[in-house]
Amino acid sequence: MVFDDIRRAVAKLESDIACGPIVPMVAAQEIRDHLASHYDFTKPLALDDAVADVERMLRMWQVQVTHPRYFGLFNPSVTLASIIGDTLVAMYNPQLATWRTSPAANEIERHTLAWLAGRLGFPPNAIASFTNGGAEANLSAVIVALTRSFPDYGERGLRALSASPTIYLTREAHHSFNKIAHMTGLGRRAIRTVATDRHLKMDVADLARRVAEDRKGGFAPFMVVGTVGTTAAGVIDPLPDLVRFCRSEELWLHVDAAWGGAAIISPRLRGHLADIDAADSITCDAHKWFSVPMAAGMFFCRHPDIVREAFCVETSYMPTRTAGPVFDPYTTSAQWSRRFIGLKLFLALAQRGESGYIEMIEHQARMGDVLRDALKRAGWRVVNTTPLPLVCFTRDGLVTAKFLSSLYQSQIAWMSEVRLGDDAPVVRACITSFRTTESDIEWVVREMGRLIS
């Protein structure tokens, strides 16, 4: 069967990648010359030959994000079930804009999203959708929040509003919100950057001050963005305090939990997400800590009527709505035509079960602790505080860029440079693979010591 072939191919690829280099040493011109000399598209090529060549390019000319020593951005190793799920979707190519065209696919997604919405503490009537990523989920949140806060926004636009809307977040929040402010017409100056405390968490006192000043100055505060697992340092904003403040000020609270949201299923970690169930909306990416192939974002909202108002549309050419308790996703999301994104998470959950996912997530959290301890024993200084497996570290006299260049040249691991606040750049390492072991970490830390000795 074709899936037996996939299973064998994936197993071999995992082994080959784990034993091979992590970082490509290539210039853009080398790749461009290869493409120009082999692919002018004037005549057909044998598919097997083209596929083999593309796979060779991917093996040689990309950072191997599924390598157990890839300690980088949130690009995980992926489960076999999710790979098979993506293959099935490509084979059948279902269109999820309407329920009638893909009843099974739509119901599989609804069932999967309902499971996670329940774990997040949202009510049964909460609405959720798969998205192309966290940026689209965050965009959805801003659009829905604007729709609730400003009744004229949907029909007459921002020009009809008597005051300029403003959004509040910290400099540690995801930078997609700057693009969203541009795309929605709010303007980038609508973003208010709230101060952080010494652990880089949002300072709620400064938030209150900024909201009060803006209201006094004639602006219209409408949304606060809290983060569960910032990109740079894995920070979790003080959700209970944000919930109390937003309720008292009648502000929309969106929680960007693109990475850290998966921690809600972990008995060890879920306490750090206390009160996330009181948010108005949540972003969570399955293609991060749920370890499925990109792209698989998710948007959750506890206000289904506002979501429908924000994305409502009527057409004469789409299939007639089916009677009963179903809805067409193109009327409740930013997308229209859409791939069957959710199958890869559904199959991975079906194969491993919730207990299997808890084991995967808590294993990575433990590996984060192993990395912190190993670095401290080796004389490195850890400079961030988070329960998530993201470690920022440095040492006296370290030139981060030079160190990382040596790290890559030696094929020890892939890490990145990050600047926390106004401090000097430090090294950022995040455990993104459920295949990373304690021996991987101990070897990396030992080899890093040799680089600087």
N, C-alpha and C positions, 0 to 999 in steps of 0.2 A: 504494500500500500504506500501511497505517496507520503503519508505522515510518518511511516517507519523510516523512509529515506530522510525526511526532515529531522527526525530524532537523531539518526546517526550523524547527519551533517552537523547538527548543532553540537553534539557531544565532541566531535572531532575539532570543530572550530574553537570551542571553549578550551580544549587542551592545547591546541596550537597557539592561541592567543596568550594563555597563561605562561607558556614557555618562551614566548617571543618578546620582541621589543615593544615598548609602550608608546614612544614618541617618534614620529617620523622626522627624518632629516632630509628635507626636500625643499626646493625653491619652486615658486609658482611657474616659472618658465619651463621647468622640466616637465611638469604635468601638461602644460599647454602645448608643448612640442609633441608630446606623445599623442594627445587628442587630435592635434592637427594632422599628424602623419598617419593616423589609423582610422579616423572617423570624419570623412568629408561628406558622408551620407549620399554620395552619388551612385552607389551600388549596394545591394544588400550583402550582409555578412551572415555567416552561419551563427545561429543563436547560441549554440554551445560555446563557440569561440568568443563571442562578445561577452557572454556571461562570465566565462573564465577570466577574461581580461579585466572586466570591471571588478571582480572579486580580488584579483591580484592588486589592482589599484587601491581598493579599500584596505587590504591587508598591509600594503606598503606605505600608503600616503594618508593616514589619518591617525589621530590619537586614539589608542585602543581603550575606549571608555569602559568596556566590559572586563578589562584586565583586573585581577584582584589587587594590584598595586596602583590602580588609578584612584588617587585620593583627591579628586578634583571637583568640578561643578556637578550639579545634580543630574548626571547621566548614568543611570544604573546598569548593572548587569540585569539581564532580562530572563524571565522564566520560560521554560520550554512551552508551556501551555499558552502563554501569551503570544509567542511566535507563531504557533499553529493557528491561534485565533486570527492574527493578522493575515495569514495565508488564506484561511477560509473566507475572510471578508473580500480579499482581492479576487477570489475565484467566483463568488456569487455576486459581488458588487451591488449590494442592496443600497437603495436610496432612502434615507431616513427623514426626508423633509415632511412626509405625511405618514400617518398611521396606516392608512389603507394600502399603500404600496409595499410596506414592510412590517406587517403586524408582528411577526415573531421577533425581528430585530428590535423593534421599538419596545416590546414588552420585556425582552432580555435586559435592555438598558434601564428601563424603568425599575425592574426588580433589583438590579445591581445598585443603582443610585439610592433606592429606598433603604437598602441594607446599610450603606454608609451614612445616609441622612439620619437613620435611627441611632447609629453609634455616636454621631455628633450631637444627638439630643434634640434634633428638630422634630416638629410635630408631623403626624402622618400626612397632612395636606400640604406640606412644604413642597416646593417645586424644584426640580434639579435637571441639569442637562450636561451632557458631555460637550467639551469644547476643544478647539485646536490647541489649547494650552492655557497657562495661567493668565497670560495677558488678555486673552479674550474673555476669560471668566471675570477678571478685574474690570474690563470694559463693560461687561454686562451689569456688574454691580453698580457702577457709576451711572449708567443709563437708567436703571431701575430706581436708584435713589433719587435722581433728578426728577423722575416721573412722579414719585410720591411727594416729594417736597415742594414741587412747583407745578400746580395743575395746568398752567398755560404752556409749559415747556414742550409737551408733545405736539401740540397743534401749531403754536405760534413761535416756538423757538426761544433762544436765550434773549433775543432782543425785546421780547415782550415782558421780561422780568423787571421788577422795579429796583432790584439790587443784584449785584454780581455774586454768584454762588462761590463758596470756598470749601476746599478739602484740606484735612489735617492729617499729617503723617510725619515720621521722622526721616532723617537723611539715610537711615538704615533700611527704610522700606524699599520695595522693588521699584526700579526706575520706569517700569511700564506705566506708572501713573502720570509721569510727565508727558509721555506720548499720548495717553488717553485724554489728558487735559487739552492737548492740542487738537486731537481728532474730534472730540465732542464739541469743540467751539468754546469751552470754558476758558481756554488760554492757559499757558503754563504759569502765569502769575496768579492763577487761582489756587495753586498749591502752596500751602502754608507748612513750613518746616518747623516741627516742634522739637524742643530740646530733649536730650536724653540724659539719664543719670550715668553714674560711673560704670555701670554694666551695660550701657547702650540701650536700655529700655526707655520707652516713652515716659517723659516727665509729665504727669497728669496736671500738676500745678501750672506748668508752662502752657499746657494745652488749654486749661481754663482761662488763663490770662489772654491768650491769643484769640480765643473765641469771643471773650467779652470785648476786647479791643476792636475786633472786626465788626461786631454788632453795633458798637458805638460809632464806628466809622462809616456805617451805612452798607456794609457787606451782608451777605446772607449765608452764614455757615450752614452746611447741610450734611456733611459726611466726615467721619473719622475712620482712618485705616489703621488697624492694629495688625501686627505681624506675628505669626507663629513659625519661627525659624528663619531669621533674616539670612540673606544670601551671604553676606560677608562673615558673620560671626555666629549664626545660629541663635540669635537672641529671640526670646519670647516676650512680647510686650505684656504689661500687667492687665490682663483681660478683666478680672473682677472690677478693678478701678475704672477701666474704660466703660464697662457696662453701666456702672452706677452713674458716671458722668454723662454718658450719651442719653440715658433715660431721663435724667434730670433736665437736660438741655434740649431734648427732643431732636437728637441728631441720629442719623443712620450710622450704625456701626458695622463696618465690613472687616472681616478677619481674613487676611491673606495668609492662608495656611498651605500654600502650594506644596512646600516640602514637609513641614512639620505636622500637617494635619493627620497623616497616617498614624501618628503616635497615639491618637485617640483610642485605638484598639488595644494598646499595650497596657496591662495592669501596672507595669513599672513606670510608665511615662505619662499616662493620661491625666494624672493629677496636675501636671504643669499646664494643662489646657483647661483648667477649671473655668466655668462660665462661658465657654465657647458656644454653648447651646443657647445663650441669650443674644447672640449676634443676629443682625438682620440678614446678613448674607455671608457666605464663606466661599473661598477659593481653595481647591485641593487638586493636586496633579497626581493622577495615577502613574504617569511616566516618571515620577520621582521615587518616593519611598515604597510604592506598591510594585515597583520593578517590572513594568511592562514597557514595550517599545513606544517611542514617541510617535505621534503626539496624542496625549490623552489627559486633557485638563477636565475639571468638573466645577460647575457653578451650582451652589445651593442657596435657596432663598426661602425664608419663612412666610413671605407675603405673596401667595400665588396670584391673587387678583391684580397686584401691581405689576407683576411680571407679564401677565397677559395684556395689560394695558400698554406696557412699554413696547411690546413686540407685536401688537395686533396688526393684522393685515387681511384684506379680503381680495380674492382673485376669482376669475372665471375659468382659469385653465388648470388649477390644481384639483385633484380628486375631491369629490364631495365628502365632507366630514362624516365619519361613521357615528351612528347613534351610540350612546352609552358613555361610560366614564373614561373616555380617552381624549387625547388632544393631539394636534399635529405640531411636531416640534418647530416647524418653520414659523409658527404663530407665537411661540413662547421662548424664542432664543434669537441671538443675533445672526445665526446662520440660516441659509436656505437649503440648497443641496448639501447633503452631509454624508460622510462615510460612516459606517457602522463602527464607531470608535470603541464602544463599550465591551465588545466581545472578548477582547484580550484580557480585560480585568475579570470579566465573568468566568472565563475558563480557568484563569489562574486561581481564582477563589474556589472554584469547583474542585480543582485538583488538590490544592493544599489545605483548603478549609481555613476558617478564621484562626484556628490554633496554629496552623503552619505559618500564616502571615505574622502572627504574634512572635513566633520563634525567630523568623527572619529579621524582624525589626529590632527585637531585643538583642539578638546576636550582634547586629551592627552597633547598637548603643553600647554594648559591652566592649566591642572592639575600639570604640571611641575612648572609653576609659583606659583600655590597655595602651593606646597611643599616648594619651596624656601622661600616664604613669611612666612609660618608657622614655618619653622626652624629658621629663623632669629628672629622672635618674641619670640621664645622659648630659645634664647640664643646660638644657634648653629652658627658656622661660615661656610658659603658657600665658597668654594675655587676654583670653576671652573666657566668659563664664556661661555655660549652657549645658543642659542635660542631654542635648542632641550630639551625635557623633561628628562634630565639627571642631577642629582644634586650630587655633591661630597661635603661632609661636615665633620666637626669635632668640637671639643671644647677643651679647655685647659685641660690637664691631662687625656684625653680619651685614654684608651688602646683599640684599635679598635677590635682586635681579641676577647678579653674578652667581650666587648660590644655586638658584633655580636652573640657570643655564648649565652648570656642572651636573646637576641632578639629572637633567634630560640627556645630556651627552653620555652619561654613565648608565642610562636606562634603569635607574634605581626605582623611580616612581614618578607619577605626575602629580604635582601640587601647583598652587597658584600664588600670586602675590596679591595682597589686599592691604588697604589703608583703613584703619579703624579710627574714626574721628579725625583729629588733626595730627595724629601721631605718625611716626615714620612707617614705611611699608613693613609688613611682616609676612610670614609664610602661612598659607591657609591649606589645611588638609582635611578632607571630609571623607568618611567611610561611606561609599556609595554602592558597594558590592556586597551581596550576601555571601559571596565566595571568599572574601577576605578573612584570613586566619590570623591567629596570634603570632604564628611563626613568620607570616608575611610582615607584620608590623615590627617585630623585633629585628628582623633582617634589615628592613629599611632604616630604622633608627641607627643601627650599628653602621651601616654603610654611609649614612649621612655624617656620622662622626668622623669617618675616614676622610670624607671630602674636605672637612674644615680643619683637620689636624695638620 
